[in-house]
Amino acid sequence: MPSITLEQLNASNRAALLAIKRDDISEDVVDSTETILELTQYGVDHGCIGHTYAIRYGTQYAGIILMGEGIPWPCDPPELAGIPFYRIMGFVVDQRYRNLGIGSQALEMTIQAIYEEYGPRPIALAVQESNLRAMRFYEAHGFVRNAAMDEDDCYFLRYPR
C-alpha cells in the first residue's frame, strides 16, 4: 500500500490539486478546491497561522486540507468565545481515493503537524446537516457535534487530548 504524506501547498502542486475529482459531492455540501485555495490566500494575506496541505497517496495527489487559525464568526459555538482555536476550512479527498483510510490518516497527520508547529488548541468545523457520512467521519475522529448552527451547517468541536 502506498504511503500517505502531506505536502504544503505550493506553485508546483496547485494545478494537480485543481484536478481533484469530486463531482460526486455538490459544492453546496463541501467547498471546491478553488474555494479552499481562495481561503488559503485570505489566510496568507491576513497573517493567519495554519497550512493548506496537498495529500499525497504514493506519487498521486489524493486530496487537500486547510486547517488554520480560527477567525471568530458570530455563529461560532459560545464556548469558543475569547479563546484561540483552529478551524478546518476545507477538506476534500478525490473520489477515486475514498474508503482507503487516506482521509483518516491525513486528518490526524494535519492535526499533529499544526499542534507541533503552533501548539494545541480546540478545533472547530462545520458540516452540512445532510452530510451524514462526514458527520460520522468526524465523530470517529473525536469531534463532538455542538448545538451551534450556521444556517444548515452544524458545528463539531474537538479538544486537544
LINWOVEN-V637968 format. One record per residue. N is the residue number from 1. RES is the residue in one small letter. PSI is psi in whole degrees, -180 to 180 (999 if undefined). OMEGA is omega in whole degrees, 0 to 359 (NA if undefined). D_CENTER is the distance of its C-alpha to the mean C-alpha in whole Angstrom. Layout:
n=N res=RES psi=PSI omega=OMEGA d_center=D_CENTER
n=N res=RES psi=PSI omega=OMEGA d_center=D_CENTER
//
This chain:
n=1 res=m psi=130 omega=178 d_center=24
n=2 res=p psi=155 omega=179 d_center=22
n=3 res=s psi=158 omega=178 d_center=20
n=4 res=i psi=128 omega=179 d_center=16
n=5 res=t psi=157 omega=175 d_center=15
n=6 res=l psi=140 omega=179 d_center=13
n=7 res=e psi=125 omega=180 d_center=14
n=8 res=q psi=144 omega=177 d_center=14
n=9 res=l psi=133 omega=177 d_center=13
n=10 res=n psi=176 omega=183 d_center=17
n=11 res=a psi=-31 omega=184 d_center=20
n=12 res=s psi=-22 omega=180 d_center=21
n=13 res=n psi=-7 omega=183 d_center=18
n=14 res=r psi=-49 omega=181 d_center=17
n=15 res=a psi=-40 omega=179 d_center=19
n=16 res=a psi=-36 omega=179 d_center=18
n=17 res=l psi=-34 omega=177 d_center=14
n=18 res=l psi=-18 omega=179 d_center=16
n=19 res=a psi=4 omega=179 d_center=18
n=20 res=i psi=131 omega=178 d_center=15
n=21 res=k psi=122 omega=179 d_center=17
n=22 res=r psi=29 omega=183 d_center=15
n=23 res=d psi=-3 omega=175 d_center=18
n=24 res=d psi=-7 omega=179 d_center=18
n=25 res=i psi=123 omega=181 d_center=15
n=26 res=s psi=146 omega=175 d_center=16
n=27 res=e psi=-12 omega=173 d_center=15
n=28 res=d psi=-22 omega=183 d_center=16
n=29 res=v psi=-45 omega=181 d_center=13
n=30 res=v psi=131 omega=181 d_center=10
n=31 res=d psi=150 omega=176 d_center=10
n=32 res=s psi=165 omega=175 d_center=12
n=33 res=t psi=-39 omega=179 d_center=11
n=34 res=e psi=-43 omega=179 d_center=14
n=35 res=t psi=-41 omega=178 d_center=12
n=36 res=i psi=-39 omega=178 d_center=9
n=37 res=l psi=-37 omega=176 d_center=12
n=38 res=e psi=-42 omega=178 d_center=14
n=39 res=l psi=-38 omega=176 d_center=11
n=40 res=t psi=-46 omega=180 d_center=11
n=41 res=q psi=-39 omega=177 d_center=15
n=42 res=y psi=-46 omega=179 d_center=15
n=43 res=g psi=-42 omega=178 d_center=14
n=44 res=v psi=-48 omega=182 d_center=16
n=45 res=d psi=-29 omega=183 d_center=19
n=46 res=h psi=10 omega=175 d_center=19
n=47 res=g psi=29 omega=179 d_center=19
n=48 res=c psi=145 omega=177 d_center=15
n=49 res=i psi=153 omega=179 d_center=14
n=50 res=g psi=-176 omega=182 d_center=11
n=51 res=h psi=156 omega=166 d_center=10
n=52 res=t psi=127 omega=182 d_center=9
n=53 res=y psi=138 omega=165 d_center=9
n=54 res=a psi=134 omega=179 d_center=11
n=55 res=i psi=119 omega=180 d_center=11
n=56 res=r psi=139 omega=175 d_center=15
n=57 res=y psi=97 omega=189 d_center=17
n=58 res=g psi=-121 omega=180 d_center=20
n=59 res=t psi=-2 omega=185 d_center=21
n=60 res=q psi=146 omega=172 d_center=19
n=61 res=y psi=121 omega=187 d_center=16
n=62 res=a psi=-6 omega=180 d_center=14
n=63 res=g psi=-177 omega=180 d_center=10
n=64 res=i psi=143 omega=177 d_center=8
n=65 res=i psi=136 omega=177 d_center=4
n=66 res=l psi=119 omega=176 d_center=5
n=67 res=m psi=124 omega=182 d_center=5
n=68 res=g psi=-176 omega=180 d_center=9
n=69 res=e psi=131 omega=179 d_center=12
n=70 res=g psi=115 omega=173 d_center=12
n=71 res=i psi=124 omega=184 d_center=15
n=72 res=p psi=137 omega=175 d_center=17
n=73 res=w psi=151 omega=180 d_center=17
n=74 res=p psi=-28 omega=183 d_center=20
n=75 res=c psi=1 omega=180 d_center=19
n=76 res=d psi=152 omega=174 d_center=17
n=77 res=p psi=139 omega=183 d_center=18
n=78 res=p psi=-28 omega=181 d_center=21
n=79 res=e psi=-10 omega=176 d_center=21
n=80 res=l psi=-8 omega=183 d_center=18
n=81 res=a psi=125 omega=174 d_center=21
n=82 res=g psi=3 omega=179 d_center=22
n=83 res=i psi=147 omega=177 d_center=20
n=84 res=p psi=140 omega=179 d_center=17
n=85 res=f psi=168 omega=175 d_center=14
n=86 res=y psi=159 omega=176 d_center=10
n=87 res=r psi=133 omega=170 d_center=8
n=88 res=i psi=112 omega=186 d_center=4
n=89 res=m psi=-16 omega=180 d_center=5
n=90 res=g psi=139 omega=180 d_center=4
n=91 res=f psi=113 omega=181 d_center=4
n=92 res=v psi=132 omega=172 d_center=8
n=93 res=v psi=131 omega=178 d_center=10
n=94 res=d psi=135 omega=185 d_center=14
n=95 res=q psi=-24 omega=179 d_center=16
n=96 res=r psi=-14 omega=185 d_center=18
n=97 res=y psi=15 omega=180 d_center=16
n=98 res=r psi=159 omega=178 d_center=15
n=99 res=n psi=25 omega=176 d_center=17
n=100 res=l psi=2 omega=183 d_center=18
n=101 res=g psi=3 omega=183 d_center=15
n=102 res=i psi=-46 omega=181 d_center=13
n=103 res=g psi=-43 omega=180 d_center=10
n=104 res=s psi=-48 omega=181 d_center=11
n=105 res=q psi=-41 omega=180 d_center=12
n=106 res=a psi=-40 omega=178 d_center=10
n=107 res=l psi=-50 omega=182 d_center=7
n=108 res=e psi=-37 omega=178 d_center=11
n=109 res=m psi=-40 omega=180 d_center=11
n=110 res=t psi=-48 omega=179 d_center=9
n=111 res=i psi=-45 omega=180 d_center=10
n=112 res=q psi=-44 omega=181 d_center=13
n=113 res=a psi=-43 omega=180 d_center=13
n=114 res=i psi=-43 omega=178 d_center=12
n=115 res=y psi=-43 omega=181 d_center=14
n=116 res=e psi=-38 omega=183 d_center=17
n=117 res=e psi=-39 omega=188 d_center=17
n=118 res=y psi=-10 omega=181 d_center=16
n=119 res=g psi=155 omega=182 d_center=17
n=120 res=p psi=142 omega=176 d_center=16
n=121 res=r psi=163 omega=171 d_center=15
n=122 res=p psi=155 omega=179 d_center=14
n=123 res=i psi=131 omega=177 d_center=10
n=124 res=a psi=151 omega=172 d_center=10
n=125 res=l psi=159 omega=179 d_center=8
n=126 res=a psi=141 omega=179 d_center=10
n=127 res=v psi=134 omega=177 d_center=11
n=128 res=q psi=134 omega=186 d_center=14
n=129 res=e psi=-27 omega=180 d_center=17
n=130 res=s psi=-8 omega=184 d_center=18
n=131 res=n psi=71 omega=184 d_center=15
n=132 res=l psi=-35 omega=179 d_center=16
n=133 res=r psi=-45 omega=178 d_center=15
n=134 res=a psi=-39 omega=179 d_center=11
n=135 res=m psi=-46 omega=179 d_center=13
n=136 res=r psi=-39 omega=179 d_center=15
n=137 res=f psi=-52 omega=182 d_center=12
n=138 res=y psi=-38 omega=177 d_center=11
n=139 res=e psi=-38 omega=178 d_center=14
n=140 res=a psi=-17 omega=180 d_center=15
n=141 res=h psi=23 omega=172 d_center=13
n=142 res=g psi=6 omega=176 d_center=14
n=143 res=f psi=143 omega=181 d_center=13
n=144 res=v psi=132 omega=179 d_center=15
n=145 res=r psi=138 omega=181 d_center=16
n=146 res=n psi=162 omega=180 d_center=17
n=147 res=a psi=-16 omega=182 d_center=20
n=148 res=a psi=145 omega=179 d_center=19
n=149 res=m psi=151 omega=171 d_center=18
n=150 res=d psi=96 omega=188 d_center=17
n=151 res=e psi=-114 omega=180 d_center=19
n=152 res=d psi=18 omega=175 d_center=18
n=153 res=d psi=133 omega=175 d_center=15
n=154 res=c psi=151 omega=183 d_center=15
n=155 res=y psi=144 omega=172 d_center=13
n=156 res=f psi=141 omega=179 d_center=12
n=157 res=l psi=146 omega=172 d_center=13
n=158 res=r psi=130 omega=180 d_center=13
n=159 res=y psi=150 omega=179 d_center=15
n=160 res=p psi=143 omega=182 d_center=16
n=161 res=r psi=999 omega=NA d_center=19
//
